């Protein structure tokens, strides 16, 4: 039986898929697409990699299955991990009880808030302001799915402001499970009693107050939404 061939290169498809996977991995490891970044669209990858659409699709799917990438409906495909340890942690959290995931969030996010208050830069503060404004706008829109994504983006920005590469990588690897805790608590509709203000958290980081920032981060994780 003749192996299928990628018409864009004349090579057996599986060979081309493996090569494309390695090219994608190289760009991720090289920092072109850092953790939390959205990768280019499928047509853009086809053009930049010089392979067929099916080859790109299979390569991306393989990296999603491996836990390196994550497809988010209506948003795009994002880098969530670069190593085996982070992928294993992410898989473990996916199967964990919701209460366990919230405890992991507390461990990550309280420390991230504390470090962010100590290490934030002007660029970090600008990013936090943008993310907070986007979160508020998503809440006003009344769309639960948009709010969950905007809330997650704000927490990613706080972790980034902590300037701890290992913390950022581990946090990105468990992002899907952490968003699930918010989606579960929020439910399909946004209601006033489920709103949790994050303005005080961002203000504490801006003020350079690590204790207050940690307290604010811990307080919202005690709230009914945990958002």
C-alpha positions as CSV (number, residue, x, y, z in Angstrom):
1,X,0.0,0.0,0.0
2,X,1.4,3.4,-1.0
3,X,1.7,5.9,1.9
4,X,-0.4,9.1,1.5
5,X,1.7,12.0,0.2
6,X,1.5,15.7,1.1
7,X,0.8,17.4,-2.2
8,X,2.7,20.5,-1.1
9,X,6.0,18.7,-0.7
10,X,5.8,15.3,-2.3
11,X,6.8,13.6,1.0
12,X,4.8,10.9,2.8
13,X,2.2,12.7,4.9
14,X,3.3,11.2,8.3
15,X,6.9,12.3,7.6
16,X,5.7,15.8,6.9
17,X,3.4,15.9,9.9
18,X,6.3,14.8,12.2
19,X,8.5,17.5,10.7
20,X,5.8,20.1,11.1
21,X,5.3,19.1,14.8
22,X,9.0,19.6,15.4
23,X,8.9,23.0,13.6
24,X,6.0,24.1,15.8
25,X,7.8,22.8,19.0
26,X,10.9,24.7,18.0
27,X,9.0,28.0,17.7
28,X,7.4,27.4,21.1
29,X,10.7,26.5,22.8
30,X,12.5,29.3,21.0
31,X,10.1,31.8,22.5
32,X,8.4,32.9,19.3
33,X,5.1,31.8,20.9
34,X,5.5,32.0,24.6
35,X,3.3,30.4,27.2
36,X,-0.2,31.8,27.1
37,X,0.3,33.1,23.5
38,X,-2.1,32.5,20.7
39,X,-0.5,30.8,17.8
40,X,-1.1,32.0,14.2
41,X,-4.3,30.8,12.4
42,X,-4.3,27.7,10.3
43,X,-4.0,29.6,6.9
44,X,-1.1,31.6,8.4
45,X,0.7,28.4,9.5
46,X,0.2,26.9,6.0
47,X,1.9,29.9,4.4
48,X,4.7,30.2,6.9
49,X,5.5,26.5,7.1
50,X,5.0,25.7,3.4
51,X,2.9,22.6,4.0
52,X,-0.6,21.6,3.3
53,X,-3.7,22.5,5.4
54,X,-4.2,18.9,6.4
55,X,-0.6,18.6,7.6
56,X,-0.9,21.7,9.7
57,X,-4.2,20.5,11.1
58,X,-2.8,17.0,12.1
59,X,0.4,18.6,13.7
60,X,-1.6,21.0,15.7
61,X,-4.0,18.3,16.8
62,X,-1.0,16.1,17.9
63,X,0.3,19.0,20.1
64,X,-3.1,19.6,21.5
65,X,-3.3,15.9,22.4
66,X,0.2,16.1,24.0
67,X,-0.9,19.1,26.1
68,X,1.3,21.6,24.5
69,X,-1.5,23.5,22.8
70,X,-5.1,24.1,23.7
71,X,-7.9,25.0,21.3
72,X,-10.5,27.5,22.7
73,X,-13.8,27.6,20.9
74,X,-14.2,30.9,19.2
75,X,-10.9,32.3,20.4
76,X,-8.0,30.3,18.8
77,X,-5.2,28.0,19.7
78,X,-2.9,28.8,22.6
79,X,0.4,27.6,24.1
80,X,-0.3,26.0,27.5
81,X,2.9,24.0,28.1
82,X,6.4,23.2,27.0
83,X,7.5,20.3,29.0
84,X,6.4,16.8,30.2
85,X,6.1,17.8,33.9
86,X,3.7,20.6,33.2
87,X,1.6,18.4,31.0
88,X,1.4,15.7,33.6
89,X,0.3,18.3,36.2
90,X,-2.4,19.6,33.8
91,X,-3.8,16.1,33.2
92,X,-3.9,15.4,37.0
93,X,-5.8,18.6,37.7
94,X,-8.3,17.7,34.9
95,X,-9.3,14.6,36.9
96,X,-9.2,16.3,40.3
97,X,-12.1,17.3,42.5
98,X,-13.2,20.9,42.1
99,X,-12.2,21.7,45.7
100,X,-8.7,20.4,45.0
101,X,-8.3,22.6,41.9
102,X,-9.4,25.6,43.9
103,X,-6.7,24.8,46.5
104,X,-4.1,24.6,43.7
105,X,-5.4,28.0,42.4
106,X,-4.9,29.4,45.9
107,X,-1.3,28.1,46.1
108,X,-0.5,29.7,42.7
109,X,-2.5,32.9,42.7
110,X,-1.8,34.1,46.3
111,X,1.9,33.8,45.8
112,X,1.7,35.3,42.3
113,X,-0.2,38.3,43.7
114,X,2.4,38.8,46.4
115,X,5.3,38.6,44.0
116,X,3.6,40.8,41.5
117,X,3.2,43.6,44.1
118,X,7.0,43.4,44.7
119,X,8.1,43.0,41.1
120,X,5.6,44.7,38.8
121,X,6.9,47.1,36.1
122,X,5.1,49.9,34.4
123,X,4.4,47.6,31.5
124,X,2.9,45.0,33.8
125,X,0.6,47.7,35.4
126,X,-0.6,48.7,32.0
127,X,-1.3,45.1,31.1
128,X,-3.2,44.7,34.4
129,X,-5.3,47.8,33.7
130,X,-6.2,46.5,30.2
131,X,-7.1,43.1,31.5
132,X,-9.2,44.4,34.3
133,X,-11.1,46.7,31.9
134,X,-11.7,43.8,29.6
135,X,-13.0,41.7,32.5
136,X,-15.4,44.4,33.5
137,X,-16.6,44.8,29.9
138,X,-17.1,41.1,29.6
139,X,-19.2,41.1,32.8
140,X,-21.3,43.9,31.4
141,X,-21.8,42.0,28.2
142,X,-23.7,39.3,30.2
143,X,-21.9,36.5,28.3
144,X,-20.6,34.0,30.8
145,X,-18.1,32.3,28.4
146,X,-16.5,35.7,27.5
147,X,-16.3,36.6,31.2
148,X,-14.5,33.3,32.1
149,X,-11.9,34.0,29.4
150,X,-11.4,37.6,30.5
151,X,-11.1,36.6,34.1
152,X,-8.5,34.0,33.2
153,X,-6.6,36.6,31.1
154,X,-6.4,38.9,34.2
155,X,-5.0,36.1,36.4
156,X,-2.5,35.3,33.7
157,X,-1.4,38.9,33.6
158,X,-1.0,38.9,37.4
159,X,1.2,35.7,37.2
160,X,3.2,37.3,34.4
161,X,3.8,40.4,36.7
162,X,5.3,38.1,39.3
163,X,8.3,37.5,36.9
164,X,8.8,33.9,37.9
165,X,9.2,31.8,34.8
166,X,8.5,28.5,36.5
167,X,5.4,29.8,38.1
168,X,4.2,31.2,34.8
169,X,4.8,27.9,33.0
170,X,3.0,25.8,35.6
171,X,0.1,28.2,35.8
172,X,-0.3,28.1,32.0
173,X,-0.2,24.3,32.0
174,X,-3.2,24.1,34.3
175,X,-5.1,27.0,32.8
176,X,-7.9,24.9,31.4
177,X,-8.7,23.2,34.7
178,X,-8.6,26.6,36.5
179,X,-11.0,28.2,34.0
180,X,-13.3,25.2,34.6
181,X,-13.5,26.1,38.3
182,X,-14.7,29.6,37.4
183,X,-17.1,28.4,34.7
184,X,-18.6,25.8,37.1
185,X,-19.1,28.4,39.8
186,X,-20.4,31.1,37.5
187,X,-22.9,28.9,35.7
188,X,-24.5,29.6,32.4
189,X,-25.7,33.1,33.4
190,X,-24.0,36.1,35.1
191,X,-25.9,37.2,38.1
192,X,-25.1,40.1,40.5
193,X,-24.5,37.9,43.5
194,X,-21.7,36.0,41.7
195,X,-19.7,39.1,40.8
196,X,-16.3,39.4,42.5
197,X,-14.4,42.7,42.3
198,X,-10.8,42.5,41.3
199,X,-10.1,46.2,41.4
200,X,-8.8,46.0,44.9
201,X,-6.4,43.2,44.0
202,X,-4.9,45.2,41.1
203,X,-4.8,48.3,43.3
204,X,-2.7,46.4,46.0
205,X,-0.3,45.3,43.3
206,X,0.0,48.8,42.0
207,X,0.6,50.1,45.5
208,X,3.5,47.6,46.0
209,X,1.8,46.1,49.0
210,X,2.5,42.3,48.9
211,X,0.6,41.4,52.1
212,X,-2.6,43.2,50.9
213,X,-2.3,41.7,47.4
214,X,-2.0,38.2,48.9
215,X,-4.9,38.8,51.2
216,X,-7.1,40.1,48.2
217,X,-6.1,37.1,46.1
218,X,-7.0,34.7,48.9
219,X,-10.3,36.4,49.6
220,X,-11.7,36.0,46.2
221,X,-10.9,32.3,46.2
222,X,-13.0,32.0,49.3
223,X,-15.9,33.7,47.5
224,X,-18.8,31.5,46.0
225,X,-17.5,32.0,42.5
226,X,-13.8,31.7,43.1
227,X,-13.3,34.0,40.1
